[in-house]
């Protein structure tokens, strides 16, 4: 990976290295937990599996605990070790990233909770739900990867990766509304599925926020809200 | 250009040698008026030398010579005919260890105007009052003006030394590690005073304490091995420095 920035020299005070590494590991751990939660929730949704859905709701506790631990650790590092420049940007980014991850975790829970109102009737649109969910999770994974590896190119790519996913989800929404008007018996399932498309859109947006934080950490530039995004 | 007027201290392609040793290398910098500017960098990087360039304190070092130009308020201070002691009236200095004279509080403050003959009698009293007020010592010391300055606390002594510098109505205050002899509480109080003074004076501070530079200064310069590596607004220098050497220093990676 020769496009990655060079390894930085170690800190004279090694506890700062240890703590920054622990924060990085914590973000990775929380990221995988959230990633798995979204996948499990979608799976439960398409399979109408209420037991798996309940497990997602319970699993959110671990995500919340990780958020609290990482927040606390960041505050301690800021207070005790007074990081500056790229170290400071890294800690500030971790503080923001854990909030995005926690929100994504909440959307996984919302998807899981939507399982309760479903009946066995199948909708054609559901076939597309899983691949789109996977696409949203892929943005999350790439954003976190860019953050952890300090990969500017990957972060830049992830920043706009939600646009095709959002477009596909919007198209899916239209299809669902058509289905509702043509098959009144499908109304409940179509409404629930429509909600899930909205949750996936939000998940993809939060994932791109993380990519923006990866760019900020590496380059010191805040690119949020600069490019007008399609509504 | 407004910017031009606002530059109070200026060095252009400045080299400084102590004998064969080059202590400053091609330093170009503009220190803005009525702002607080800090110089940071490891020991021996040339920050104190640069500070002392601006009131020609290096002149007393044998074998010291400079190349390049140095201006205070638009005037070249190394030009022929410039009187260093007149310059030092305009460019006051405060040192690391408080160094009051073994006189009374009053005599310390008015020492400059008295020896320069610029004030006498009631004028001296007025100067003493104004300067002690400016450094926040008046309420504490108004009844103790005749007591020896050597009886004061370290913080009071340092404030007194600042008052003594102010008595000559300088435009610029140079401060070389002004808080390094003080405890943390006294440090914060003197830092507050430095911020206040920077509204009326150009204040240039050398400090080893990076957090101090970050807290108090509008602009910060980072020096390394005689070069001014980076100079700019403090908030940029401590959040996203442009030079990787600055980055390594402010993040504690310099070794």
Interface residues (C-beta under 8 A of the other chain):
Chain A: X8 X9 X10 X11 X12 X13 X16 X82 X83 X84 X85 X86 X87 X88 X89 X219 X220 X221
Chain B: X210 X211 X214 X238 X239 X240 X241 X246 X247 X248 X250 X251 X252 X253 X254 X255
